[in-house]
Amino acid sequence: MIAVLGSRHDPAASALAEAAQGRLISAEDLCSPGWVLEEGAAGGWFVAGGERSAVADLTGVLVRRSAVVAEELPWMAEEDRAYVAAEINAFLVAWLSAMPCPVFNRPTPTSLCGPGWSQIHWQHAAARAGVIWSTSDADRDVHDIVVCRRTTWGARSARQARAGRLLARASGTDLLGIRFSDDAVVAVTVQPSLTAPAARALVLGQLASDRKQVS
């Protein structure tokens, strides 16, 4: 089973879970009884789509949120929401970090979904990696590509594909979305939309492939 950690208010997260024939782990699920974090490669339980399942049943996790925020917990007493959200985020960092199956992207100290970098930080990373960055995309040919591990989807040139791989390596991420203006990068995200079926297939296929290697 593939689980997508996201919000019910994020259509992309729900669509990914459906395409993977998996389940969405929402804020509601995170506040439901049944979660167990155990030491060991495949121990523990989780709740997704309102159902409790064993961590051992997971073949991959796709993270589609940088954090759980207090505003997502309206059923909690207002004065407790910030505290509960902080506790959920701390738990998720531990849970995702210990996950034996592939996780795209694993948490960092600044985000549940890879590095919580600003665009300026990405621009500096691009400069260090030798990747061309443009601060303007006006009146130019703009399009997005997806980088999943060492594979790219949507690249229109070898230079774009190489830039994508370099940025993924520089950031230590498994999954990136990169916007190009011609061959220059103009924006980077750790949560690409994956609306194109081929892009989804690439990511889900890589999760499955990585699971076989882990096994």
C-alpha positions, 0 to 999 in steps of 0.5 A: 500500500502507498500512503499519501500524507496530505490534506483533504483540502489538497486535490493533488494529494487525494488524486495521488492516493487514488492513482496509487490505489492507496490511502490519504493520511489526513489531519483527521487520521492523525488525530484518530486512535490507533497509531503505534510507533515501534522500534524495528524495521516493520513495527507499528500501526497507522491510520489512513482513510479512517482505517488502521493498518500495519506499517509492514503493509506500506510499500511507500509514503509520498509526503505532500505537506510541509507541516500540520497547522493549528487551523486544520484542527477545528475539533480541538479546543482553540487554546490547544490547537497550536500545541496539538499541531506541534506534537503531531509534527514532532511525531511525524518527523519520528515516524517518517524518519523510522519508516522502512519503506521509501519516503518521498521526501523524508523530513528535515528539521525545517519541513515534513517534506524535505528542505523547507527552503525559500526560493532565494535558498534554492537560487543559492543552491543552484549557483553552487551547483552550476545551474543557471537561474533566472529571476524573470520568466516574463514573455519566455517559454515557461514549463515544469519538469519533475525529478524523481531520484535520477529520472526526469519527466518533462525536460525539453533539453539535456541541460534541463535534465542535468540541472534537475538532477544537480538540484535534487542531489544538492538538496538531498531530495527524492522528488522535485518540481522545477520550473524553467524559462528556456534553460534557466530555472525560475522556481523549485518546489518539493511538492510538484503537482503531478497532474500529468499521468506520466509524471504520476506513473514515474513517481509511483513506479520509482516508489515501487522499484525502491521498495523491491530494492529495500526488500 
